[in-house]
Amino acid sequence: MRDAALLRRIFVAGSKGQLGAAFVSRLSREGELTAVDLDELDLTEPARVRDAVRSSGPSLILNCAAFNDVDGAEARPLEAYRVNAEAAWTLAGLARDLGAVLVHYSSEFVFDGRLDRPYAEDDEPAPQSVYGATKLAGERFAAAAPKHYVLRLSSLYGGHTGRTTVDWFVRQASAGGPVRAFADRTVSPSYVPDVVRATLDLVGRGAPFGLYHCGSSDWCAWADIAGHILAACGRPELLEAVPFAHAPGRAARPQHCAMSSAKLGSVARAPRDWRAALDDYLAGRARA
Ligand SMILES: NC(=O)c1ccc[n+]([C@@H]2O[C@H](COP(=O)([O-])OP(=O)(O)OC[C@H]3O[C@@H](n4cnc5c(N)ncnc54)[C@H](OP(=O)(O)O)[C@@H]3O)[C@@H](O)[C@H]2O)c1
């Protein structure tokens, strides 16, 4: 890592979430780490956030906090907006004032999911849900920091919380299924350890600031992921591949979420292909 000085003072928001906790465990020996989550600092309280960040004086701010309840955001749009968008604006202003680098995470849900190829960074966003709209606003606010990296993730998994669709597949597989998964909903899943590595690589190499997609180097359907997990468990017959359908009463989700991480790969170590990352995760679970 070239720019090790940036890792001397780090502020991590959302430090108990699946991504934030992975950064805390990776960076705890790197330098002075200030790690906060909702129980210590509510990011929607700008005055308190300014005090906390200024007093820790970070050179790097990692914003892993988010209002991630996609369905809940439809009923609580203001709450979602304040966490996903306004808080990014507060942190961007602080990063600018302190000369710090701001890393902020967005989502593939900024797209409408109608494209028949992986999304690139310059494809036009068209969010279909309140969550997606607040994430889009947040990435634009984060870009107000002169030194910023905004990384769009796709179906993040592999952290400590164990609450993702991948974890549900694994649990269903061990419980004897069935494992129902969309045959025609695509994704480039983001694996937590690969996101951590890519982020630190971008920062450490002093890569050009801007927007990067950070999903697996290839893409697949959800049924491929379920099938891979079931094959690893020796229970392939439990797979029920079903066509994509919007569940009534739930927020609209994009059907095609595949993203190209080629831009990221041209300047830093991009995530692995989805099978290699998933195998790594399954092997880690088996060892635990
Ligand atoms: N998970 C996915 O599939 C996915 C997909 C694409 C992009 N992303 C993005 O990736 C990033 C990391 O996601 P993740 O899965 O690690 O999220 P996560 O596990 O839900 O963690 C988010 C953390 O932020 C905290 N938080 C919520 N509101 C807050 C507030 N007002 N002030 C301070 N902290 C607050 C949460 O606390 P509580 O748990 O107490 O609410 C939680 O600890 C987020 O930007 C997310 O939008 C995630």
The ligand as a Tripos MOL2 file, in Angstrom:
@<TRIPOS>MOLECULE
LIG
   48    52     1     0     0
SMALL
NO_CHARGES

@<TRIPOS>ATOM
      1 N1        -26.5720   -5.4040    2.2910 N.am      1 LIG1
      2 C1        -26.6760   -5.3460    0.9760 C.2       1 LIG1
      3 O1        -27.1600   -6.2600    0.2990 O.2       1 LIG1
      4 C2        -26.1740   -4.1280    0.2320 C.ar      1 LIG1
      5 C3        -26.2940   -4.0910   -1.1360 C.ar      1 LIG1
      6 C4        -25.8350   -2.9700   -1.8300 C.ar      1 LIG1
      7 C5        -25.2660   -1.9270   -1.1150 C.ar      1 LIG1
      8 N2        -25.1810   -1.9910    0.2300 N.ar      1 LIG1
      9 C6        -24.5750   -0.8400    0.9390 C.3       1 LIG1
     10 O2        -23.3700   -1.2690    1.5400 O.3       1 LIG1
     11 C7        -23.1350   -0.5070    2.7360 C.3       1 LIG1
     12 C8        -22.8780   -1.4620    3.8970 C.3       1 LIG1
     13 O3        -24.0300   -2.2830    4.0640 O.3       1 LIG1
     14 P1        -24.1440   -3.3660    5.2210 P.3       1 LIG1
     15 O4        -24.8630   -4.5450    4.6700 O.co2     1 LIG1
     16 O5        -22.8300   -3.5390    5.8960 O.co2     1 LIG1
     17 O6        -25.1460   -2.6080    6.2080 O.3       1 LIG1
     18 P2        -25.6390   -3.0650    7.6520 P.3       1 LIG1
     19 O7        -25.0950   -4.3900    8.0320 O.co2     1 LIG1
     20 O8        -27.1210   -2.8360    7.6740 O.co2     1 LIG1
     21 O9        -24.9350   -1.9610    8.5800 O.3       1 LIG1
     22 C9        -25.3300   -0.6220    8.5670 C.3       1 LIG1
     23 C10       -25.0470   -0.0630    9.9300 C.3       1 LIG1
     24 O10       -25.4570    1.3190    9.9290 O.3       1 LIG1
     25 C11       -26.1130    1.5570   11.1600 C.3       1 LIG1
     26 N3        -26.9950    2.7140   11.0960 N.ar      1 LIG1
     27 C12       -28.2700    2.7540   10.6570 C.ar      1 LIG1
     28 N4        -28.7630    4.0010   10.8410 N.ar      1 LIG1
     29 C13       -27.7800    4.7460   11.3900 C.ar      1 LIG1
     30 C14       -27.6920    6.0870   11.8460 C.ar      1 LIG1
     31 N5        -28.7440    6.9280   11.7720 N.pl3     1 LIG1
     32 N6        -26.5400    6.5260   12.3840 N.ar      1 LIG1
     33 C15       -25.4930    5.6840   12.5110 C.ar      1 LIG1
     34 N7        -25.5050    4.4030   12.1080 N.ar      1 LIG1
     35 C16       -26.6420    3.9360   11.5640 C.ar      1 LIG1
     36 C17       -26.8890    0.2740   11.4160 C.3       1 LIG1
     37 O11       -27.2990    0.1860   12.7550 O.3       1 LIG1
     38 P3        -28.6130   -0.6760   13.1170 P.3       1 LIG1
     39 O12       -28.3430   -2.0930   12.6410 O.co2     1 LIG1
     40 O13       -28.7150   -0.5420   14.6010 O.co2     1 LIG1
     41 O14       -29.7530   -0.0460   12.3620 O.co2     1 LIG1
     42 C18       -25.8600   -0.7800   11.0270 C.3       1 LIG1
     43 O15       -25.0160   -1.1250   12.0940 O.3       1 LIG1
     44 C19       -24.3750    0.3840    2.9160 C.3       1 LIG1
     45 O16       -24.1440    1.6480    2.3350 O.3       1 LIG1
     46 C20       -25.4330   -0.3370    2.0930 C.3       1 LIG1
     47 O17       -26.4760    0.5100    1.6460 O.3       1 LIG1
     48 C21       -25.6040   -3.0670    0.9360 C.ar      1 LIG1
@<TRIPOS>BOND
     1     1     2 1
     2     2     3 2
     3     2     4 1
     4     4     5 ar
     5     4    48 ar
     6     5     6 ar
     7     6     7 ar
     8     7     8 ar
     9     8     9 1
    10     8    48 ar
    11     9    10 1
    12     9    46 1
    13    10    11 1
    14    11    12 1
    15    11    44 1
    16    12    13 1
    17    13    14 1
    18    14    15 2
    19    14    16 1
    20    14    17 1
    21    17    18 1
    22    18    19 2
    23    18    20 1
    24    18    21 1
    25    21    22 1
    26    22    23 1
    27    23    24 1
    28    23    42 1
    29    24    25 1
    30    25    26 1
    31    25    36 1
    32    26    27 ar
    33    26    35 ar
    34    27    28 ar
    35    28    29 ar
    36    29    30 ar
    37    29    35 ar
    38    30    31 1
    39    30    32 ar
    40    32    33 ar
    41    33    34 ar
    42    34    35 ar
    43    36    37 1
    44    36    42 1
    45    37    38 1
    46    38    39 2
    47    38    40 1
    48    38    41 1
    49    42    43 1
    50    44    45 1
    51    44    46 1
    52    46    47 1
@<TRIPOS>SUBSTRUCTURE
     1 LIG1         1 GROUP 0 **** ****
